Amino acid sequence: MSSNNSAFRRRRPPFFPVMIIGLFAMSGVVMWLWNAILPDLVHVNNITYWKAMGLLVLCRILFGGFKFGPPRNNVPFGGPGRWREKWMNMSEEEKAKFKEQWRERCGRRG
């Protein structure tokens, strides 16, 4: 292992401990917000710290999935700019043919 690579690894915080610390910190925030806002607003009971952690994990499972890391910006078909560029480079005949194909696929909507 080169010294350059080992120096980089020493500067990065370990993933697992940072994730655990973040989970505990966010659980405290969820508990505080729930207990400060929701009982008066929608007449629910206060929650404990461990229920807040369970709620946080449940929301992550239901709404966030198990993806970690930065968002990947998965835009279908290469993104909106690609279609605009493709449309601008089409001739009038190609545009008419394209529109007709979409009318056949999607039906005629006025």
Secondary structure, DSSP 8 states (H G I E B T S, - for coil): --HHHHHHHHHS--HHHHHHHHHHHHHHHHHHHHHHHHHHHH------HHHHHHHHHHHIIIIITT--SS-----GGG-HHHHHHHHHTS-HHHHHHHHHHHHHHH----
